[in-house]
Amino acid sequence: MGLARMKEKLIRSFMESKSTHFIFDSDKIIISPDLREAANFLCKIGEELDSFLYFDKKLESIMKQYRETLELVKALAKKIKENSIDFKFTLSENPATIGDKFKFYNPLRFQIISLFAELEVLMRLNYAYDNKIDDGKIIREMTMKKEVWKCFYNDYCLNRNNEWVKDNMERTNHITAIELRYLRNSLTHFLSVDTGIQIADDQLNDKARKLEKKTKFKFISPQDLCKINKGAGLLVMKKWSDDCKKCLSSNSNDFKERILSVNNLIKNSGANILYGDQIDI
């Protein structure tokens, strides 16, 4: 047996030994243990982005609890004074100044950049799947090509089946794949905003939409892009799930080859993040 044939046989044997079920419906996802690495990779990215995007909301919640606690302390101090209880305690800072420490400057540019990075991951995984390759260098080069990213943006981000698009049809009609890409490039390369799509704080959505209709400018908030990404991710997962079901019914290995390319790409090229509780020195 020739070396090439032997290598092909070993790869085939390895592939067939892997369990690659990927079944998705609107309520849950059933993923084989051999694909957990890919699933965990994507879940961690989503968790980090949600924490980053909604950090200001957490601060607001903490601030609310602090104000309630401060009111309780005031009430207790009044009771202490009324009952002539001998109790003294000196704070290092005036409690009234603590609120200033919760002020948060919303990093809109960096939120959008992070979301475009998430979209880039999804695009590369989709390219690995469609082309049955797991070479990170080749995939990186190919996904930089206009025909590749334009197709992905149109098929998944601006697709009428994307959940965000369904809820924002009028706005979608004014946004193109090229404008999305130019926004991504202008931010990642120069922290600037191109003259096409403008960035708006989600808290100003109502005013931004009125301005959009009046001036025909285009606006997008981090929350908008987050929903676009999630909609694109759902479309990709639905495609994988549909292909998996077809191959299970036809006893084909086509889906297995594709999804293992995704798994291998993540395994070989995905960033390994070590959190504090995972480091044992």
Stockholm file with secondary structure:
# STOCKHOLM 1.0

chainA/1-281         MGLARMKEKLIRSFMESKSTHFIFDSDKIIISPDLREAANFLCKIGEELDSFLYFDKKLESIMKQYRETLELVKALAKKIKENSIDFKFTLSENPATIGDKFKFYNPLRFQIISLFAELEVLMRLNYAYDNKIDDGKIIREMTMKKEVWKCFYNDYCLNRNNEWVKDNMERTNHITAIELRYLRNSLTHFLSVDTGIQIADDQLNDKARKLEKKTKFKFISPQDLCKINKGAGLLVMKKWSDDCKKCLSSNSNDFKERILSVNNLIKNSGANILYGDQIDI
#=GR chainA/1-281 SS CCHHHHHHHHHHHHHHTSCCCEEECSSCEEECGGGHHHHHHHHHHHHHHHHHHTHHHHHHHHHHHHHHHHHHHHHHHHHHHHTTCCCCCCCSSCGGGGGGGGCCCCCHHHHHHHHHHHHHHHHHHHHHHHHTCCCHHHHHHHHTSHHHHHHHIIIIISCTTSHHHHHCHHHHTTCCHHHHHHHHHHHHHHSCCCSSEEECCGGGHHHHHHHHHHHCCEEECHHHHHHHHHHHHHHHHHHHHHHHHHHHHHTCSHHHHHHHHHHHHHHHHSCCCCCGGGCCC
#=GC SS_cons         CCHHHHHHHHHHHHHHTSCCCEEECSSCEEECGGGHHHHHHHHHHHHHHHHHHTHHHHHHHHHHHHHHHHHHHHHHHHHHHHTTCCCCCCCSSCGGGGGGGGCCCCCHHHHHHHHHHHHHHHHHHHHHHHHTCCCHHHHHHHHTSHHHHHHHIIIIISCTTSHHHHHCHHHHTTCCHHHHHHHHHHHHHHSCCCSSEEECCGGGHHHHHHHHHHHCCEEECHHHHHHHHHHHHHHHHHHHHHHHHHHHHHTCSHHHHHHHHHHHHHHHHSCCCCCGGGCCC
//
